[in-house]
Amino acid sequence: METLIKDIKDYVFSLLQEKLPSNVIYHNYSHTLRVVTKLEELIEGEKITRKDADLLRIAAWFHDVGYIDGAKNHEEKGVEVAREYLGDKVSEDDFKVITQLIMATKMGSDRPKNQLEMIMKDADCSHLSAKSSEEISDLLLQEFKLTGVAHFSELEWKKENIRFFTEVHQYHTHYALENWQPRKQKNLLKLYKSVDKLESDIKENKKKKKEKEIRANLPEKGVETMFRVTLRNHIKLSDIADTKANILLSVNAIIISIALGNLIPRLDNPSNSHLIWPAVILIFSSVVTIICAIQSTRPKVTEGKFTREDVKEKKVNLLFFGNFHQVPLNEFTWAMKEVMQDKEYLYNSMIKDLYFLGVVLSKKYKLLRITYTVFTIGLTVSVTAFAIAFHFREHLQVVIP
């Protein structure tokens, strides 16, 4: 039997060298040799009979030779190759056992029915407890890709390995459970850690990619500078307009206070009747000036709300507080992220903000111009009226002694 097994080894080596497709890089002679080597360890550990050990060795050498014709039903093809080679070299009963052992390695097969099948299944999956388990697994993944059997990403493959370790595979022999299972558990722990790291890296890469996209969608430095300078100038002009309006408010408030406190009480005296119209003109022009100044600084109250549809349709300008001051923070945060991710929307919002700020400035300066005009005309007319009133009063005093 030893001679037969040696001949089988040489035959399998030659067969795989000649007929095994080049894209089968895992289920090759190296894999078969690894299974046979681990089988010897199990044979020694389980202390089975010599005949049973020889049948296991024969089955191990033939269990994956079916890959010369493809992965599909390779166990059945392996049985056919074994039948063709062995012929009458083994008894029919022994070949039946060999067939059962080869078929025991089929993925998804029934639980092993006897000790020999347990040994065979454990030897076929001995790599799960190997120190090089990760490298062997990666080799199998590459074979899947090359042969078109399946396509997994690195993370998907790691998770598939975890599923196989925990839900599909288990060792059956006492020797494997005592000696291989602890190392299998260590390899499983490495898989969990590897999955955690991959998921963390993927999240970090997605975050960096998103930040990069956001940065790419932000305005270029030159455009950004243009908007910054223009908006700053507009705000300064708005401050200047408000300051001018406040000056006019203060001056005219003082004029009205002096007029009401010193001039109006004296109009009851008939000798001061000539001052009535100049006083009325002065007070009236000051009141109109104050009203115009107030109008130029009067803020406009807006609704301060928007809907998600407004944001999706790019109808709302979120750069102006009056459009969002009554919206919940989470909604505003969502909306701003939408704006930041859309370069066109962001540009349009900045343009709208600049435009409407300019419209407001135009209204302010028009009202401010009217205010200054009213104040200038009113002051001029009132001073003229006072001069005329005093002139006529002195003339009357000369004519009427």
C-alpha positions as CSV (number, residue, x, y, z in Angstrom):
1,M,0.0,0.0,0.0
2,E,2.9,2.3,0.7
3,T,4.1,1.9,-2.9
4,L,0.6,2.6,-4.2
5,I,0.4,5.8,-2.2
6,K,3.8,7.0,-3.4
7,D,2.7,6.3,-7.0
8,I,-0.6,8.2,-6.4
9,K,1.5,11.2,-5.1
10,D,3.6,11.3,-8.2
11,Y,0.5,10.8,-10.4
12,V,-1.4,13.7,-8.8
13,F,1.6,16.0,-9.0
14,S,2.0,15.3,-12.7
15,L,-1.7,15.6,-13.4
16,L,-2.0,18.9,-11.6
17,Q,1.1,20.2,-13.3
18,E,-0.2,19.4,-16.8
19,K,-3.9,20.0,-16.6
20,L,-4.7,22.4,-13.8
21,P,-5.6,25.8,-15.2
22,S,-3.2,28.6,-14.4
23,N,-5.9,30.7,-12.6
24,V,-6.4,28.0,-10.0
25,I,-3.9,29.3,-7.6
26,Y,-5.3,27.9,-4.3
27,H,-6.7,24.4,-5.0
28,N,-3.4,23.2,-6.4
29,Y,-0.7,20.8,-5.4
30,S,0.4,22.9,-2.5
31,H,-3.0,22.8,-1.0
32,T,-3.3,19.1,-1.5
33,L,0.1,18.5,0.1
34,R,-0.9,20.7,3.1
35,V,-4.0,18.6,3.6
36,V,-2.1,15.4,3.4
37,T,0.5,16.7,5.9
38,K,-2.1,17.7,8.4
39,L,-3.9,14.4,7.8
40,E,-0.8,12.6,9.0
41,E,-0.9,14.7,12.2
42,L,-4.5,13.7,12.7
43,I,-3.8,10.0,12.0
44,E,-1.2,10.1,14.6
45,G,-3.3,11.9,17.1
46,E,-6.5,9.9,16.6
47,K,-4.6,6.5,16.5
48,I,-6.6,4.8,13.8
49,T,-5.8,1.5,12.1
50,R,-3.2,1.4,9.3
51,K,-5.7,0.4,6.7
52,D,-8.0,3.3,7.5
53,A,-5.0,5.6,7.5
54,D,-4.1,4.4,4.0
55,L,-7.6,5.0,2.7
56,L,-7.5,8.5,4.2
57,R,-4.2,9.2,2.4
58,I,-5.6,8.0,-0.9
59,A,-8.7,10.1,-0.5
60,A,-6.7,13.2,0.5
61,W,-4.5,13.0,-2.6
62,F,-7.5,12.8,-4.9
63,H,-10.0,15.1,-3.1
64,D,-9.3,18.2,-5.2
65,V,-7.9,16.8,-8.5
66,G,-11.3,17.5,-10.1
67,Y,-10.3,21.2,-10.3
68,I,-8.5,20.3,-13.6
69,D,-12.0,20.6,-15.1
70,G,-13.3,23.5,-13.0
71,A,-14.6,24.1,-9.5
72,K,-18.1,22.9,-10.2
73,N,-18.7,19.4,-8.8
74,H,-14.9,18.9,-8.5
75,E,-15.4,16.2,-5.8
76,E,-17.4,14.0,-8.2
77,K,-14.7,14.6,-10.8
78,G,-12.1,13.7,-8.3
79,V,-13.9,10.4,-7.6
80,E,-13.9,9.7,-11.4
81,V,-10.1,10.4,-11.6
82,A,-9.5,8.1,-8.7
83,R,-11.6,5.4,-10.2
84,E,-9.8,5.6,-13.5
85,Y,-6.4,5.5,-11.8
86,L,-7.0,2.9,-9.1
87,G,-9.0,0.5,-11.2
88,D,-8.5,-2.9,-9.5
89,K,-5.7,-1.7,-7.3
90,V,-8.1,-1.5,-4.4
91,S,-11.1,-3.5,-3.5
92,E,-14.6,-2.3,-4.3
93,D,-15.4,-1.9,-0.6
94,D,-12.2,0.2,-0.1
95,F,-13.0,2.4,-3.1
96,K,-16.5,3.0,-1.7
97,V,-14.9,4.3,1.5
98,I,-12.5,6.4,-0.5
99,T,-15.4,7.9,-2.4
100,Q,-17.3,8.7,0.8
101,L,-14.2,10.4,2.2
102,I,-13.7,12.5,-0.9
103,M,-17.4,13.5,-0.9
104,A,-17.1,14.4,2.8
105,T,-15.0,17.4,1.8
106,K,-17.8,18.8,-0.3
107,M,-18.9,22.2,0.9
108,G,-22.3,22.0,2.6
109,S,-22.2,18.3,2.9
110,D,-23.9,16.4,5.8
111,R,-22.2,16.1,9.1
112,P,-19.5,13.4,9.2
113,K,-20.9,9.9,9.8
114,N,-17.8,8.3,11.2
115,Q,-14.4,9.0,12.5
116,L,-12.7,8.8,9.1
117,E,-15.0,11.4,7.7
118,M,-14.3,13.6,10.7
119,I,-10.6,13.3,10.1
120,M,-11.0,14.0,6.4
121,K,-13.0,17.2,7.0
122,D,-10.7,18.5,9.7
123,A,-7.6,17.9,7.5
124,D,-9.3,19.8,4.6
125,C,-9.9,22.8,6.8
126,S,-6.7,22.6,8.8
127,H,-5.5,26.0,7.4
128,L,-8.1,27.8,9.5
129,S,-5.8,27.2,12.5
130,A,-2.5,27.9,10.7
131,K,-0.4,30.9,11.4
132,S,-0.6,31.8,7.7
133,S,-4.4,31.5,7.7
134,E,-4.8,35.1,6.5
135,E,-2.4,34.7,3.6
136,I,-4.0,31.4,2.6
137,S,-7.5,33.0,2.7
138,D,-6.3,35.9,0.5
139,L,-5.0,33.3,-2.0
140,L,-8.4,31.7,-2.1
141,L,-10.0,35.1,-2.7
142,Q,-7.7,35.8,-5.6
143,E,-8.6,32.4,-7.1
144,F,-12.3,33.3,-6.8
145,K,-11.7,36.5,-8.7
146,L,-9.5,34.9,-11.4
147,T,-11.9,32.1,-12.0
148,G,-15.0,34.3,-11.8
149,V,-16.5,32.2,-9.0
150,A,-17.2,35.2,-6.8
151,H,-16.1,38.8,-6.3
152,F,-15.6,40.2,-2.8
153,S,-14.2,43.5,-1.5
154,E,-11.6,43.1,1.2
155,L,-14.1,44.0,3.9
156,E,-16.7,41.6,2.5
157,W,-14.2,38.8,2.3
158,K,-13.2,39.3,5.9
159,K,-16.8,39.2,7.0
160,E,-17.4,36.1,4.9
161,N,-14.5,34.5,6.6
162,I,-15.9,35.4,10.0
163,R,-19.2,33.9,8.9
164,F,-17.5,30.7,7.8
165,F,-15.5,30.5,11.1
166,T,-18.5,30.9,13.3
167,E,-21.5,29.6,11.4
168,V,-20.3,27.0,8.9
169,H,-17.1,25.3,10.1
170,Q,-16.3,23.3,13.2
171,Y,-13.7,20.8,14.0
172,H,-14.9,17.3,14.8
173,T,-12.0,15.1,16.0
174,H,-10.7,15.2,19.6
175,Y,-7.2,16.0,18.4
176,A,-8.3,19.0,16.3
177,L,-10.5,20.3,19.0
178,E,-7.7,20.1,21.6
179,N,-4.8,21.3,19.4
180,W,-6.2,23.3,16.5
181,Q,-9.3,25.0,17.9
182,P,-7.4,27.4,20.2
183,R,-5.4,28.6,17.2
184,K,-8.5,28.9,15.1
185,Q,-10.0,31.1,17.8
186,K,-6.9,33.4,17.7
187,N,-7.3,33.7,13.9
188,L,-11.0,34.5,14.4
189,L,-10.0,37.3,16.8
190,K,-7.6,38.7,14.2
191,L,-10.4,38.7,11.7
192,Y,-12.6,40.7,14.0
193,K,-9.9,43.2,14.6
194,S,-9.1,43.4,10.9
195,V,-12.8,44.1,10.1
196,D,-12.9,46.8,12.8
197,K,-9.8,48.5,11.3
198,L,-11.1,48.2,7.8
199,E,-14.5,49.7,8.7
200,S,-12.7,52.5,10.7
201,D,-10.5,53.2,7.7
202,I,-13.5,53.2,5.3
203,K,-15.3,55.7,7.5
204,E,-12.2,57.9,7.8
205,N,-11.7,57.8,4.0
206,K,-15.3,58.7,3.4
207,K,-15.0,61.6,5.8
208,K,-11.8,62.8,4.1
209,K,-13.5,62.4,0.7
210,K,-16.5,64.4,1.8
211,E,-14.3,67.1,3.3
212,K,-12.3,67.2,0.0
213,E,-15.5,67.5,-2.0
214,I,-16.8,70.3,0.3
215,R,-13.4,72.1,-0.1
216,A,-13.6,71.6,-3.9
217,N,-17.1,73.1,-4.0
218,L,-16.0,76.1,-2.0
219,P,-15.2,79.3,-3.9
220,E,-11.7,79.8,-5.2
221,K,-9.5,82.1,-3.2
222,G,-9.8,85.0,-5.6
223,V,-13.5,84.8,-5.8
224,E,-13.7,84.4,-2.0
225,T,-11.6,87.6,-1.6
226,M,-13.8,89.5,-4.0
227,F,-17.0,88.6,-2.1
228,R,-15.3,89.3,1.3
229,V,-14.0,92.8,0.3
230,T,-17.3,93.7,-1.4
231,L,-19.5,92.6,1.5
232,R,-17.2,94.4,3.9
233,N,-17.5,97.6,1.9
234,H,-21.2,97.3,1.8
235,I,-21.4,96.8,5.5
236,K,-19.2,99.9,6.1
237,L,-21.4,102.0,3.8
238,S,-24.4,100.7,5.8
239,D,-22.7,101.8,9.0
240,I,-22.0,105.2,7.6
241,A,-25.6,105.7,6.5
242,D,-26.8,104.7,10.0
243,T,-24.3,107.1,11.6
244,K,-25.5,110.0,9.4
245,A,-29.1,109.2,10.2
246,N,-28.3,109.2,13.9
247,I,-26.6,112.6,13.6
248,L,-29.6,114.1,12.0
249,L,-31.9,112.4,14.6
250,S,-29.8,113.9,17.4
251,V,-29.6,117.4,15.9
252,N,-33.3,117.7,15.1
253,A,-34.2,116.3,18.5
254,I,-32.2,119.0,20.1
255,I,-33.8,121.7,17.8
256,I,-37.3,120.5,18.7
257,S,-36.4,120.4,22.4
258,I,-35.0,123.9,22.4
259,A,-38.0,125.1,20.4
260,L,-40.5,123.5,22.7
261,G,-38.7,124.6,25.8
262,N,-37.8,128.2,24.9
263,L,-39.6,129.4,21.8
264,I,-43.2,128.0,22.0
265,P,-44.0,129.3,25.5
266,R,-43.2,132.9,24.4
267,L,-45.7,132.7,21.5
268,D,-48.5,133.4,23.9
269,N,-47.3,137.0,24.2
270,P,-49.0,139.1,21.4
271,S,-45.7,140.9,20.9
272,N,-44.1,137.6,19.7
273,S,-46.9,136.7,17.2
274,H,-44.5,137.4,14.3
275,L,-42.5,134.3,15.4
276,I,-45.4,131.8,15.0
277,W,-44.9,130.8,11.4
278,P,-41.0,130.6,11.6
279,A,-41.4,128.4,14.6
280,V,-43.9,126.2,12.9
281,I,-41.7,125.9,9.8
282,L,-38.7,125.0,12.0
283,I,-40.5,122.4,14.1
284,F,-42.3,120.9,11.0
285,S,-39.0,120.5,9.0
286,S,-37.3,118.9,12.1
287,V,-40.2,116.5,12.5
288,V,-40.1,115.5,8.8
289,T,-36.3,115.1,9.0
290,I,-36.6,112.8,12.0
291,I,-39.3,110.7,10.3
292,C,-37.1,110.3,7.2
293,A,-34.1,109.4,9.3
294,I,-36.0,106.8,11.2
295,Q,-37.3,105.3,8.0
296,S,-33.7,105.0,6.6
297,T,-32.6,103.0,9.7
298,R,-35.9,101.1,10.2
299,P,-35.3,97.3,10.1
300,K,-37.5,95.1,8.0
301,V,-39.1,92.2,9.8
302,T,-39.1,88.9,7.9
303,E,-40.8,85.6,8.5
304,G,-37.5,83.8,9.2
305,K,-38.7,80.3,8.0
306,F,-38.0,78.0,5.1
307,T,-38.8,74.4,4.1
308,R,-36.7,71.6,2.9
309,E,-38.3,71.9,-0.5
310,D,-37.1,75.6,-0.6
311,V,-33.6,74.4,0.0
312,K,-33.8,71.5,-2.6
313,E,-35.2,74.0,-5.1
314,K,-32.5,76.6,-4.1
315,K,-35.1,79.2,-3.4
316,V,-33.9,80.4,0.0
317,N,-30.7,82.4,0.8
318,L,-29.3,81.0,4.1
319,L,-26.6,83.6,4.3
320,F,-29.1,86.1,5.5
321,F,-30.4,85.7,9.1
322,G,-33.8,87.0,8.3
323,N,-34.5,83.8,6.3
324,F,-33.8,81.3,9.1
325,H,-34.0,82.9,12.5
326,Q,-37.2,81.0,13.4
327,V,-36.0,77.6,12.1
328,P,-34.8,74.8,14.5
329,L,-31.0,74.3,14.7
330,N,-31.1,70.8,13.2
331,E,-33.0,72.0,10.2
332,F,-30.6,74.9,9.7
333,T,-27.6,72.6,10.1
334,W,-29.0,70.3,7.4
335,A,-29.7,73.1,5.1
336,M,-26.2,74.7,5.5
337,K,-24.6,71.3,4.7
338,E,-26.7,71.1,1.6
339,V,-25.4,74.6,0.6
340,M,-21.8,73.7,1.3
341,Q,-22.0,70.6,-0.8
342,D,-23.4,72.5,-3.8
343,K,-20.9,74.9,-5.3
344,E,-23.5,76.6,-7.6
345,Y,-26.0,77.0,-4.7
346,L,-23.3,78.5,-2.5
347,Y,-22.2,81.0,-5.2
348,N,-25.8,82.0,-5.9
349,S,-26.5,82.5,-2.2
350,M,-23.4,84.8,-1.9
351,I,-24.5,86.7,-5.0
352,K,-28.0,87.1,-3.7
353,D,-26.7,88.3,-0.3
354,L,-24.5,90.9,-2.0
355,Y,-27.3,92.0,-4.3
356,F,-30.0,92.4,-1.6
357,L,-27.5,94.2,0.6
358,G,-27.0,96.6,-2.2
359,V,-30.7,97.0,-2.6
360,V,-31.0,97.9,1.1
361,L,-28.1,100.3,0.8
362,S,-29.8,102.0,-2.2
363,K,-33.0,102.5,-0.2
364,K,-31.0,103.8,2.8
365,Y,-29.1,106.3,0.9
366,K,-32.1,107.5,-1.1
367,L,-34.0,108.1,2.2
368,L,-30.9,109.7,3.7
369,R,-30.6,112.1,0.7
370,I,-34.2,113.0,1.1
371,T,-33.6,113.5,4.9
372,Y,-30.7,115.8,4.3
373,T,-32.6,117.7,1.6
374,V,-35.6,118.2,4.0
375,F,-33.3,119.3,6.8
376,T,-31.4,121.7,4.6
377,I,-34.5,123.3,3.0
378,G,-36.4,123.3,6.3
379,L,-33.5,124.9,8.2
380,T,-32.9,127.5,5.4
381,V,-36.6,128.4,5.2
382,S,-37.1,128.6,8.9
383,V,-34.0,130.8,9.3
384,T,-35.2,133.0,6.5
385,A,-38.7,133.2,8.0
386,F,-37.2,134.2,11.4
387,A,-35.1,136.9,9.6
388,I,-38.2,138.2,7.7
389,A,-40.3,138.1,10.9
390,F,-37.7,140.2,12.9
391,H,-37.3,142.6,10.0
392,F,-41.0,143.3,9.8
393,R,-41.3,143.6,13.5
394,E,-38.6,146.3,13.6
395,H,-40.2,148.1,10.7
396,L,-43.5,148.1,12.4
397,Q,-42.0,149.5,15.6
398,V,-40.4,152.3,13.6
399,V,-43.6,153.2,11.7
400,I,-45.8,152.9,14.8
401,P,-44.2,154.7,17.7
